[in-house]
Amino acid sequence: MRNLIATLAAASACLGLLITTDEANAAGQALSSSAASDYTSYIDLPYASGTSQVLDLYVPEGARKPLPVIVYVHGGAWSGSDKSELKRTIGWEALLDQGFAVASVNYTLSANAKFPTQIQEVKSAVRYLRVVGPQYKLNGKVGLMGASAGGQIASLVGTTCGVRSLEGAIGTTGPSSCVDAVMDIAGPTDLGTLGATSPALSGAVAAYLGCPAGVESCSSAVLKQADPTTYVTSSRRLPPFLIAHGDADTVVPLEQSRRFLTSLKQGCGNVSLFTLSGQDHFFATLGALLEPFPARTVQTSKGCGRTKTAAEPPLGYATIGAFFRSSLR
């Protein structure tokens, strides 16, 4: 079933990053084994004044105390998709069942705004959720979960706590935009290499970074600014990272996540990389976070300690929930 969905999605998706077919949605309903009991939806909350600067917020009912929130950042090669991608991700409601509020954020697509607007917008959304937290039963703890292009945005927000050049003045400017944990799902880090080695993504990278003559014309300065590893040092506050990538990904090479793992290790961060056997770029959306779980290799590094490699635990919503729970307490 997953192979069938992946084939349908690959045929219909823009650059392999958008999944919109009726077949995929129907299969998603069949494969989802966990549905949240009751939750309240708040749709199109404006975190700033722009038309794209809205988010959806889902809050479990019956919470006895304010909850942490996980903010989902959609993919789409920075040029497509929107916050509805979360609800096309099979099994996402399990996060609600585990006691998290979940938000899904829109950002301005690359046809209408260039980097670093998208980073500044997600930071603005984080600040907004902290300001309105009491109104929506949120406790101020914020995690990010980004897929593909959204993984690049989430990772960059995560590594740039306090970096003024990426902070911006969009929307609410008072509270901190620093986040407490990040899950990066197959997000790129080295956009210069990605654009040079992937013809399908070269134009998307150039459009995102504002390089009209193609990715080869992007300045080294802008490529460095858009690279999450640029800001990783042992002296900077780094949230814990959970990175997940399929070893059969033909859109964003696994090497991009391995590179990020190495950087976070060198910066003495807390990081785990789950490499999923036989999984392509669509694995999270298409149900690989539900049983039966793919085989995996888990590399974990804490502080400046040695990297440990294991075959457990499986990467499912229980593991993801445990990661966020330990970081958003």
C-alpha positions as CSV (number, residue, x, y, z in Angstrom):
1,M,0.0,0.0,0.0
2,R,2.8,2.5,0.9
3,N,4.6,1.7,-2.4
4,L,1.4,2.4,-4.3
5,I,0.8,5.7,-2.5
6,A,4.4,6.7,-3.1
7,T,4.1,6.0,-6.8
8,L,0.9,8.1,-7.0
9,A,2.4,10.9,-5.0
10,A,5.6,11.0,-7.0
11,A,3.6,11.3,-10.2
12,S,1.3,14.1,-8.9
13,A,3.6,16.1,-6.7
14,C,5.5,19.2,-7.6
15,L,9.2,18.3,-7.3
16,G,8.1,15.3,-5.3
17,L,7.1,17.5,-2.3
18,L,3.4,18.0,-2.6
19,I,0.9,15.2,-2.0
20,T,-2.7,16.0,-3.0
21,T,-4.2,13.0,-4.8
22,D,-7.6,11.6,-3.7
23,E,-5.9,8.2,-3.7
24,A,-3.3,9.3,-1.1
25,N,-6.0,10.9,1.1
26,A,-8.1,7.7,1.0
27,A,-5.2,5.5,1.8
28,G,-4.2,7.8,4.6
29,Q,-7.6,7.3,6.2
30,A,-7.2,3.5,5.9
31,L,-3.7,3.4,7.3
32,S,-4.1,5.8,10.2
33,S,-4.3,3.7,13.4
34,S,-4.4,6.6,15.8
35,A,-7.0,9.4,15.9
36,A,-7.1,12.0,18.6
37,S,-10.2,11.8,20.8
38,D,-11.3,15.5,20.9
39,Y,-9.5,18.7,20.0
40,T,-10.4,22.2,19.2
41,S,-9.3,23.7,15.9
42,Y,-8.4,27.4,15.5
43,I,-8.1,28.1,11.8
44,D,-6.2,31.0,10.1
45,L,-5.0,32.7,13.3
46,P,-3.0,35.8,12.1
47,Y,0.5,35.8,13.6
48,A,1.3,39.0,11.6
49,S,-0.6,41.2,9.1
50,G,0.4,39.6,5.8
51,T,-2.0,37.5,3.8
52,S,0.2,34.4,4.1
53,Q,1.1,35.0,7.8
54,V,-1.5,32.8,9.4
55,L,-1.4,29.5,11.2
56,D,-3.8,26.7,12.3
57,L,-3.8,25.6,15.9
58,Y,-5.1,22.3,17.3
59,V,-5.5,22.0,21.1
60,P,-6.6,18.7,22.8
61,E,-9.7,19.1,24.9
62,G,-9.7,18.3,28.6
63,A,-6.1,19.3,29.3
64,R,-5.6,19.8,33.0
65,K,-2.7,22.2,32.6
66,P,-1.3,24.4,29.8
67,L,0.4,22.4,27.1
68,P,3.6,22.7,25.0
69,V,3.0,23.3,21.3
70,I,4.7,21.6,18.3
71,V,4.8,23.9,15.2
72,Y,4.7,22.1,11.9
73,V,6.5,23.8,8.9
74,H,5.4,22.5,5.6
75,G,7.6,21.5,2.6
76,G,7.0,22.3,-1.1
77,A,10.4,23.5,-2.3
78,W,9.8,26.9,-0.7
79,S,7.5,27.5,-3.7
80,G,4.3,25.5,-3.0
81,S,2.1,23.7,-0.5
82,D,0.7,25.3,2.6
83,K,-0.2,24.6,6.2
84,S,-2.8,22.0,5.2
85,E,0.1,19.6,4.6
86,L,0.0,18.7,8.3
87,K,-3.5,17.2,7.9
88,R,-2.3,15.1,4.9
89,T,0.4,13.6,7.1
90,I,-0.8,10.1,8.2
91,G,-1.0,9.7,11.9
92,W,-0.2,13.3,13.0
93,E,-3.1,13.3,15.5
94,A,-1.0,11.0,17.7
95,L,0.8,14.1,18.9
96,L,-2.4,15.5,20.2
97,D,-3.1,12.2,22.0
98,Q,0.3,12.5,23.7
99,G,-0.6,15.9,25.3
100,F,0.8,18.4,22.8
101,A,-1.0,21.2,21.1
102,V,0.0,21.3,17.4
103,A,0.2,24.3,15.1
104,S,0.8,24.4,11.3
105,V,2.2,27.6,9.9
106,N,2.0,29.3,6.5
107,Y,4.9,31.3,5.3
108,T,5.3,33.5,2.1
109,L,6.3,31.3,-0.8
110,S,9.3,32.2,-2.9
111,A,7.4,33.7,-5.8
112,N,6.4,36.5,-3.5
113,A,9.2,36.8,-1.0
114,K,12.9,35.7,-0.8
115,F,15.0,34.4,2.0
116,P,15.2,35.2,4.8
117,T,11.6,36.3,5.0
118,Q,10.4,32.7,5.6
119,I,12.8,32.3,8.5
120,Q,11.6,35.6,10.0
121,E,8.0,34.6,9.6
122,V,8.4,31.3,11.4
123,K,10.2,33.1,14.2
124,S,7.3,35.6,14.3
125,A,4.8,32.7,14.6
126,V,6.8,31.3,17.6
127,R,6.7,34.7,19.3
128,Y,2.9,35.0,18.6
129,L,2.2,31.6,20.1
130,R,4.0,32.6,23.3
131,V,2.0,35.8,23.5
132,V,-1.4,34.2,23.0
133,G,-0.4,31.1,25.0
134,P,-2.7,31.8,28.0
135,Q,-5.7,32.3,25.7
136,Y,-5.2,28.8,24.1
137,K,-3.9,26.9,27.1
138,L,-0.3,26.9,25.9
139,N,2.6,26.9,28.4
140,G,5.2,28.8,26.3
141,K,7.3,25.8,25.4
142,V,7.7,25.5,21.6
143,G,9.1,22.7,19.4
144,L,9.4,22.8,15.6
145,M,8.8,19.9,13.2
146,G,9.6,20.6,9.5
147,A,9.6,18.4,6.4
148,S,11.9,18.9,3.4
149,A,12.0,22.7,2.7
150,G,10.2,23.1,6.0
151,G,13.0,21.1,7.6
152,Q,15.5,23.6,6.3
153,I,13.5,26.4,7.7
154,A,12.9,24.7,11.1
155,S,16.6,23.8,11.4
156,L,17.7,27.3,10.6
157,V,15.2,28.8,13.2
158,G,16.5,26.2,15.7
159,T,20.2,27.1,15.2
160,T,19.8,30.9,15.1
161,C,18.6,31.7,18.6
162,G,19.5,35.4,19.1
163,V,20.9,36.0,15.6
164,R,19.6,39.5,14.8
165,S,20.0,39.3,11.0
166,L,17.4,36.5,10.9
167,E,15.1,37.8,13.7
168,G,13.3,40.4,11.6
169,A,10.5,42.7,12.9
170,I,7.5,40.8,11.6
171,G,4.4,40.7,13.8
172,T,5.0,40.5,17.6
173,T,8.5,41.4,18.5
174,G,8.6,41.1,22.3
175,P,9.0,37.4,23.4
176,S,11.8,35.1,22.5
177,S,11.7,33.3,19.1
178,C,14.2,30.6,20.4
179,V,12.7,27.1,20.3
180,D,13.1,24.3,22.7
181,A,13.4,21.3,20.3
182,V,13.5,20.6,16.5
183,M,12.6,17.6,14.4
184,D,14.0,17.9,10.9
185,I,12.5,15.5,8.3
186,A,14.7,15.2,5.2
187,G,15.6,18.9,5.2
188,P,18.5,20.2,3.2
189,T,21.3,22.2,4.8
190,D,23.9,22.9,2.0
191,L,21.7,24.6,-0.6
192,G,24.6,25.3,-3.0
193,T,25.5,21.6,-3.2
194,L,21.8,20.7,-3.4
195,G,21.1,23.0,-6.3
196,A,24.2,22.0,-8.2
197,T,23.6,18.2,-7.9
198,S,19.8,18.2,-8.3
199,P,18.6,19.8,-11.5
200,A,15.0,19.4,-10.3
201,L,15.7,21.6,-7.3
202,S,18.2,24.0,-8.8
203,G,15.5,26.5,-9.8
204,A,13.7,26.2,-6.5
205,V,16.8,26.9,-4.5
206,A,17.7,29.9,-6.8
207,A,14.1,31.3,-6.5
208,Y,14.2,30.9,-2.7
209,L,17.5,32.6,-2.3
210,G,16.8,35.3,-4.9
211,C,19.5,34.4,-7.4
212,P,18.0,35.3,-10.8
213,A,20.8,33.8,-12.8
214,G,20.5,30.4,-11.2
215,V,21.9,28.8,-8.1
216,E,25.5,29.1,-9.4
217,S,25.0,32.9,-9.2
218,C,24.1,32.8,-5.5
219,S,26.8,34.6,-3.4
220,S,28.7,32.6,-0.9
221,A,27.4,35.0,1.7
222,V,23.7,34.1,1.1
223,L,24.5,30.4,0.9
224,K,26.2,30.6,4.2
225,Q,23.4,32.6,5.8
226,A,20.9,30.0,4.7
227,D,22.9,27.1,6.0
228,P,21.9,25.9,9.6
229,T,25.4,24.6,10.2
230,T,26.8,28.2,9.9
231,Y,25.5,29.0,13.4
232,V,26.4,25.8,15.2
233,T,29.0,26.5,17.9
234,S,29.5,25.1,21.3
235,S,29.0,28.6,22.8
236,R,25.5,29.1,21.2
237,R,22.3,27.8,22.7
238,L,21.2,24.8,20.6
239,P,17.9,23.0,21.1
240,P,18.0,19.2,20.9
241,F,17.5,17.9,17.3
242,L,15.9,14.8,16.0
243,I,16.8,14.3,12.3
244,A,15.0,11.7,10.1
245,H,16.0,10.7,6.5
246,G,15.3,7.8,4.2
247,D,18.3,6.2,2.5
248,A,16.3,5.9,-0.8
249,D,15.6,9.7,-0.9
250,T,16.2,10.9,-4.5
251,V,15.0,14.5,-3.8
252,V,17.2,15.5,-0.9
253,P,20.3,13.3,-0.5
254,L,20.8,11.6,2.8
255,E,24.3,13.2,2.9
256,Q,22.6,16.5,3.7
257,S,21.4,15.2,7.0
258,R,24.6,13.4,7.8
259,R,26.4,16.7,7.3
260,F,24.0,18.3,9.8
261,L,24.6,15.5,12.3
262,T,28.3,16.0,12.1
263,S,28.0,19.8,12.6
264,L,25.7,19.4,15.6
265,K,28.1,16.8,17.1
266,Q,31.0,19.2,16.6
267,G,29.0,22.0,18.3
268,C,28.4,19.7,21.3
269,G,24.6,19.6,20.7
270,N,22.2,16.8,21.5
271,V,21.2,15.1,18.3
272,S,19.9,11.8,16.9
273,L,19.8,10.9,13.2
274,F,17.4,8.1,12.2
275,T,18.3,6.7,8.8
276,L,15.3,4.7,7.5
277,S,16.0,1.8,5.2
278,G,14.3,1.8,1.8
279,Q,12.4,5.1,2.5
280,D,12.1,7.9,0.0
281,H,11.3,11.6,0.4
282,F,7.7,10.9,1.3
283,F,8.1,8.6,4.2
284,A,6.6,10.7,7.0
285,T,3.6,11.9,5.1
286,L,2.8,8.4,3.7
287,G,2.7,6.5,6.9
288,A,6.2,5.1,7.7
289,L,5.8,6.6,11.2
290,L,3.2,3.9,11.9
291,E,3.6,0.2,12.3
292,P,5.2,-1.8,10.7
293,F,8.2,0.5,11.1
294,P,11.0,0.5,8.6
295,A,14.4,-0.8,9.6
296,R,16.6,1.9,10.9
297,T,20.0,3.0,12.1
298,V,20.0,5.5,15.0
299,Q,23.1,7.6,15.6
300,T,23.0,9.6,18.8
301,S,25.3,12.2,20.3
302,K,24.9,14.1,23.5
303,G,27.0,17.1,24.5
304,C,30.5,16.5,23.4
305,G,30.3,12.7,24.0
306,R,30.9,9.9,21.6
307,T,28.4,9.0,19.0
308,K,26.4,5.8,19.8
309,T,24.9,3.7,17.0
310,A,22.0,1.4,17.5
311,A,19.1,-0.2,15.6
312,E,16.4,0.9,18.1
313,P,14.1,2.5,18.9
314,P,11.8,2.6,15.9
315,L,10.9,6.0,14.6
316,G,7.2,6.3,15.3
317,Y,5.0,8.9,17.0
318,A,5.8,7.4,20.4
319,T,9.5,8.0,19.9
320,I,8.8,11.5,18.5
321,G,6.5,12.3,21.4
322,A,9.1,11.1,23.9
323,F,11.7,13.4,22.2
324,F,9.5,16.4,22.4
325,R,8.3,15.6,25.9
326,S,11.8,15.4,27.3
327,S,12.7,18.8,25.7
328,L,9.5,20.7,26.3
329,R,9.0,20.0,30.0
